[in-house]
């Protein structure tokens, strides 16, 4: 269940956002998972580090979050929402659904 104020999007919708300015792409999987399979322009900030590294994410820009299945990125979106981030997107199905 997505958090209030967090929009669930498909991998195709995420790809369309890659052409836009002021959109950040964050992969919350572990560094090992990220190295094994990742997409540009995603930046790796593992969920376990997100609270202390959230200052690396611009609050004024949209944030697209991805993990392997969509569960960790949903948790990440809830965490960022509590920290005041407004434009949050969670990729449904995560990297497993990336086409």
C-alpha positions in Angstrom: 0.0 0.0 0.0 1.6 3.3 -1.1 2.0 6.0 1.5 -0.2 9.0 1.3 1.4 11.5 -1.1 3.5 8.9 -2.8 2.7 8.0 -6.3 3.2 4.4 -7.6 4.5 4.4 -11.2 5.5 1.7 -13.6 9.0 1.2 -14.9 7.8 2.7 -18.2 6.6 5.8 -16.5 9.9 6.1 -14.6 11.8 5.9 -17.9 9.7 8.8 -19.2 10.7 10.9 -16.2 14.4 10.4 -17.1 14.1 13.1 -19.8 12.9 15.6 -17.3 14.9 18.1 -15.3 14.6 18.3 -11.5 14.0 14.6 -11.1 16.3 12.4 -8.9 16.6 8.7 -9.2 17.4 6.7 -6.0 18.0 3.0 -5.8 17.6 1.8 -2.2 19.0 -1.7 -2.6 22.2 -2.9 -1.1 25.5 -1.9 -2.8 25.9 -5.5 -3.9 22.5 -5.6 -5.5 23.1 -2.3 -7.2 26.5 -3.4 -8.6 24.9 -6.6 -10.0 22.1 -4.8 -11.8 21.4 -1.1 -12.0 20.2 1.5 -14.4 21.4 5.0 -15.1 20.7 7.6 -13.8 19.9 5.9 -10.5 22.1 6.7 -7.5 22.6 4.0 -4.8 21.6 5.1 -1.3 20.7 1.8 0.5 17.5 2.0 2.7 19.7 1.3 5.8 21.6 4.5 5.1 18.8 6.7 3.8 18.0 8.4 7.1 21.6 9.7 7.5 22.1 10.4 3.8 18.8 12.0 2.9 20.6 15.4 2.7 22.1 14.1 -0.6 18.5 14.3 -2.0 17.2 17.7 -3.1 13.8 18.4 -1.4 12.7 20.7 -4.2 13.0 18.0 -6.9 10.9 15.0 -7.6 12.4 11.7 -6.3 11.9 8.3 -8.1 12.7 5.4 -5.8 13.4 1.8 -6.8 14.4 -1.4 -5.1 14.2 -5.1 -6.2 10.4 -5.6 -5.7 9.0 -2.3 -4.6 8.8 -3.0 -0.8 12.0 -1.3 0.3 11.4 1.7 -2.0 7.9 2.0 -0.5 9.5 2.2 3.0 12.0 4.7 1.7 9.2 6.9 0.3 7.4 6.8 3.7 10.7 7.8 5.5 11.3 10.7 3.0 7.7 11.8 3.3 8.1 12.1 7.1 11.2 14.2 6.4 9.2 16.7 4.3 9.9 15.5 0.8 6.8 16.3 -1.4 7.2 14.8 -4.9 7.8 11.1 -4.4 7.4 8.2 -6.8 7.8 4.5 -6.1 8.4 2.1 -9.0 5.9 -0.7 -8.8 7.6 -4.1 -8.9 11.1 -2.5 -8.6 14.0 -3.7 -10.7 12.2 -7.0 -11.1 9.6 -5.3 -13.3 12.0 -3.1 -15.2 11.4 -3.7 -18.9 
